[in-house]
Amino acid sequence: MPTLPRLDYLDRLEAEAIHILREVAGQFQRPALLFSGGKDSIALVRLAEKAFRPGKFPFPLVHIDTGHNFPEVLAFRDALAERLGEQLIVRRVEDTIQQRGLREPGGKFPSRNALQTYTLLDTIEEFGFDACIGGARRDEEKARAKERIFSVRDEFGQWDPRRQRPELWNIYNGQIQPGENVRVFPISNWTELDVWNYIQRENIQLPSIYFAHERRCVVLPSGQLLAVTEHLSLDASDELTTRQVRFRTVGDATCTAAVESDASTLEAIIEDILQAKVSERGATRLDDRISETGMEDRKRNGYF
């Protein structure tokens, strides 16, 4: 009998993710892939290409735009969707604020992240999505480690950790009641390092902010560096500086800190991560520091 080739760990992770994506296509009527233009969702797009090409994706790409995103990321998002020839749906938090009469966040660093929930739930209702695919990983934040790969949300979009379903032998149960939907995490078993190794192996293009560059920043009391943008409310007491930085994760510019780095290649970034002693969200996401249960509270209310 011929000897089957041995799969390395990236092959195994890739095969699992492709299997999950095909399960979504087979079990749901109107799925969507939530796409931010960040490295994890870009990796998901490559996995979707491997799962469904030469056919079209069985779902659109959907971006919930806070209005506080980095311009480089939005430009990359649009260019990638155009290159793929896939549908890109963009819904804006600013529109939701006006339609619902929501209060704009105040303070020096007015993040709209908490308001994304309203826009996401409105978008799910608008298009009747019954499954939303995302690039969340279990190593990012402890609340995300509680979720299964198929995470059921009730008719109000809320997550109840007590309703988790068993997922033995890679069997995923997508049965839902009318009004419910499922959030699906195909790279849940990946780590930050796995994603970067996959990006390197697949030669995947990324927004430029992931690589070292000079940027004007404000130094926070914690020592973290936040990019200076028109969305911040700075005053004369703030310490401004120009540093060589890159971003480990992409999010709202008002709550995503940069890290000092001279890593301008994938090899150098991977070495950076190997030496890092703090997780990417722990090092760079200010909104996770609101409380010990900040992410879990947002997920319970419908956040992705």
C-alpha positions in Angstrom: 0.0 0.0 0.0 1.3 3.5 -0.7 2.4 5.5 2.3 0.3 8.6 2.9 2.3 11.8 3.4 2.6 12.9 7.0 0.9 16.2 7.8 2.7 18.8 9.8 0.8 20.8 12.4 -0.1 23.6 10.1 -1.5 21.1 7.6 -3.7 19.7 10.4 -4.9 23.1 11.5 -5.6 24.0 8.0 -7.6 20.8 7.3 -9.6 21.3 10.5 -10.5 24.9 9.5 -11.5 23.9 5.9 -13.7 21.1 7.3 -15.4 23.7 9.6 -16.0 26.1 6.8 -17.5 23.4 4.6 -19.7 22.4 7.6 -21.0 26.0 7.7 -21.7 25.9 4.0 -23.6 22.6 4.4 -25.6 23.3 7.5 -26.6 27.0 7.2 -28.8 28.9 4.7 -27.3 32.4 5.0 -23.8 32.4 6.5 -21.4 35.4 6.5 -17.7 35.8 7.1 -16.9 38.8 9.4 -13.9 40.5 7.9 -12.0 43.3 9.5 -8.9 43.4 7.3 -6.9 42.0 10.2 -4.5 39.1 10.0 -6.9 36.5 11.4 -9.7 37.3 9.1 -7.3 37.5 6.2 -6.1 34.0 7.1 -9.7 32.9 7.1 -10.1 34.3 3.6 -7.2 32.1 2.4 -8.8 29.1 4.1 -12.1 29.9 2.3 -10.3 30.0 -1.0 -8.9 26.6 -0.3 -12.3 25.3 0.8 -14.4 26.6 -2.1 -12.3 27.6 -5.1 -12.7 27.6 -8.1 -16.3 28.3 -7.0 -17.5 31.5 -5.3 -17.6 31.8 -1.6 -21.0 30.6 -0.2 -21.1 33.7 2.0 -20.3 37.4 1.7 -17.6 39.3 3.6 -19.1 41.6 6.2 -17.3 44.4 8.0 -18.7 46.3 11.0 -16.9 49.6 10.6 -16.5 51.7 13.8 -15.4 54.7 11.8 -12.2 54.7 13.9 -10.3 52.2 11.8 -6.8 52.7 10.4 -7.0 53.9 6.8 -4.3 51.4 5.7 -6.5 48.6 6.8 -9.7 49.9 5.1 -7.7 50.3 1.8 -6.4 46.7 2.1 -9.9 45.4 2.9 -11.4 47.0 -0.2 -8.5 45.9 -2.5 -8.7 42.3 -1.2 -12.4 42.0 -1.8 -12.0 43.5 -5.3 -9.2 41.0 -6.1 -11.2 38.1 -4.9 -14.3 39.2 -6.7 -16.4 38.5 -3.6 -19.3 40.5 -2.1 -18.2 42.9 0.6 -21.0 44.3 2.9 -20.0 47.2 5.1 -22.2 48.5 7.9 -21.1 51.6 9.9 -21.4 52.2 13.6 -21.9 55.9 12.9 -25.1 55.1 11.0 -26.4 53.0 13.9 -25.6 55.8 16.4 -27.8 58.2 14.3 -30.6 55.7 13.7 -30.9 54.5 17.3 -30.0 57.8 18.9 -27.1 56.2 20.8 -24.7 58.3 22.8 -21.2 58.7 21.3 -18.5 57.5 23.7 -16.7 60.3 25.5 -13.3 60.7 27.2 -9.9 61.1 25.8 -9.9 57.8 23.9 -13.5 57.4 22.8 -13.7 53.8 21.6 -16.8 52.7 19.7 -16.1 49.0 20.2 -19.0 48.6 22.6 -21.4 50.1 20.1 -20.3 47.6 17.4 -22.7 45.1 19.0 -25.8 47.1 17.9 -24.6 47.4 14.4 -23.7 43.7 14.2 -27.1 42.6 15.5 -28.9 45.0 13.1 -26.8 43.6 10.2 -27.6 40.0 11.2 -31.3 40.9 11.2 -31.1 42.9 8.0 -29.7 40.1 5.9 -31.1 37.2 7.9 -27.7 35.7 8.6 -27.9 32.4 10.5 -24.2 31.9 11.0 -21.3 34.4 11.3 -17.8 33.2 10.8 -15.0 35.0 12.6 -11.3 34.7 13.3 -11.4 34.6 17.2 -8.8 32.3 18.8 -8.9 30.8 22.2 -5.4 32.1 23.2 -6.6 35.8 22.7 -8.7 36.2 25.8 -10.0 33.9 28.6 -13.7 34.6 27.7 -13.1 33.3 24.2 -11.6 30.1 25.6 -15.0 29.3 27.0 -16.7 29.0 23.6 -17.1 26.1 21.3 -16.3 26.3 17.6 -20.1 26.5 16.9 -21.3 29.1 19.5 -25.1 29.5 19.6 -26.7 32.9 20.2 -30.3 33.3 21.2 -32.9 35.4 19.4 -31.6 38.5 21.1 -28.0 37.8 19.9 -26.9 36.9 23.4 -24.4 34.3 24.4 -25.0 32.0 27.4 -21.9 29.9 28.3 -24.3 27.3 30.0 -25.8 26.5 26.6 -22.5 25.2 25.1 -22.9 22.1 23.0 -20.5 19.1 23.0 -18.2 18.9 20.0 -16.9 15.3 20.1 -15.1 13.8 17.2 -15.3 17.0 15.1 -19.1 16.8 15.0 -20.7 20.3 15.0 -24.4 20.8 15.7 -25.7 23.8 13.8 -29.4 23.2 14.6 -31.0 26.5 15.7 -34.5 27.9 16.4 -35.9 30.7 14.3 -34.2 34.0 15.2 -31.1 32.3 16.7 -27.8 32.4 15.0 -24.4 30.7 15.4 -21.0 32.3 15.7 -18.4 30.0 14.1 -14.6 30.1 14.9 -12.7 27.9 12.4 -9.3 28.9 13.8 -10.3 28.6 17.4 -7.5 26.0 18.0 -4.8 28.2 16.4 -2.4 30.5 18.3 -1.1 33.9 17.3 2.2 32.2 16.3 0.3 29.6 14.2 -1.4 32.4 12.3 1.9 34.1 11.6 3.6 30.8 10.5 0.6 30.1 8.2 0.9 33.6 6.7 4.5 33.1 6.1 4.0 29.6 4.6 1.2 30.8 2.3 2.9 34.1 1.4 -0.2 36.0 2.4 -0.2 39.8 1.9 -1.1 42.0 4.9 -1.8 45.7 5.7 1.4 47.6 6.1 0.7 48.5 9.8 1.7 45.0 10.8 5.3 45.8 9.9 7.7 48.2 11.5 7.2 51.8 10.5 7.5 55.3 12.1 4.3 56.6 13.6 3.4 59.6 15.8 2.1 58.2 19.1 0.8 59.4 22.5 2.4 57.7 25.5 -0.2 56.4 27.9 0.4 56.2 31.7 0.8 52.5 31.4 3.7 53.1 28.9 1.6 51.8 26.0 1.8 53.7 22.7 -1.5 54.8 21.0 -1.4 56.1 17.4 -2.2 59.8 17.2 -5.4 60.2 15.1 -8.2 62.7 14.7 -10.4 60.5 17.0 -8.4 61.2 20.1 -9.1 64.1 22.5 -5.5 65.1 23.4 -4.4 68.0 25.5 -1.2 69.8 26.4 -0.3 67.4 29.2 -0.1 64.4 26.9 3.3 63.1 26.0 3.8 62.8 22.2 6.5 60.9 20.5 7.6 59.4 17.2 8.6 55.8 17.5 9.4 52.8 15.3 6.3 50.6 15.9 4.1 47.9 14.5 0.7 46.5 15.4 0.1 43.0 16.7 -3.6 43.2 16.2 -5.9 45.5 14.2 -8.9 47.2 15.8 -10.4 50.5 16.7 -7.6 53.1 16.5 -8.7 54.6 19.8 -8.1 51.4 21.8 -5.4 49.4 19.9 -1.9 50.2 21.1 1.3 49.7 19.0 4.4 47.9 20.1 7.9 49.2 19.6 9.6 47.0 17.0 12.0 47.0 14.1 10.5 43.8 12.6 9.9 44.6 9.0 9.7 41.0 7.7 7.6 38.0 8.5 10.7 36.2 9.9 11.4 39.1 12.2 7.8 39.3 13.4 7.7 35.6 14.2 10.9 36.0 16.2 9.3 39.0 18.0 6.3 36.7 19.0 8.6 34.0 20.2 10.2 36.4 22.6 7.0 38.1 23.7 5.9 37.6 27.3 2.4 39.1 27.0 -0.5 38.0 24.7 -1.4 40.3 21.8 -4.6 41.5 23.4 -2.9 41.9 26.8 -0.2 44.0 25.2 -2.3 46.1 22.9 -6.0 46.2 23.6 -7.1 48.9 26.0 -10.7 47.9 26.0 -9.9 44.6 27.6 -8.6 46.5 30.7 -12.0 47.9 31.6 -12.8 45.0 33.9 -11.8 41.4 34.4 -15.0 40.3 32.7 -15.1 43.0 30.0 -14.9 40.7 27.0 -17.3 38.2 28.5 -19.9 40.9 29.3 -19.7 42.2 25.8 -20.1 38.7 24.3 -23.2 38.0 26.5 -24.7 41.2 25.0 -24.1 40.1 21.4 -20.6 41.2 20.7 -18.7 38.8 18.4 
